[in-house]
């Protein structure tokens, strides 16, 4: 059974506000660190950070 698609345009970036480089990449500026955790593996720790 098909699910209905609810369109959410909050993730869309306007093309006139983005400065593209020659290889079609762009730089993003992070605003705020939301969450920070440390994941423990067997022999090392990995820092996990959620940024918006």
Residue pairs with C-beta under 8 A, 6 or more apart in sequence:
18 26
19 26
20 26
30 51
30 52
31 51
31 52
32 51
32 52
33 49
33 50
33 51
34 50
34 51
34 52
35 48
35 49
35 50
36 47
36 48
36 49
36 50
37 47
37 48
38 45
38 46
38 47
38 48
39 45
39 46
39 47
39 48
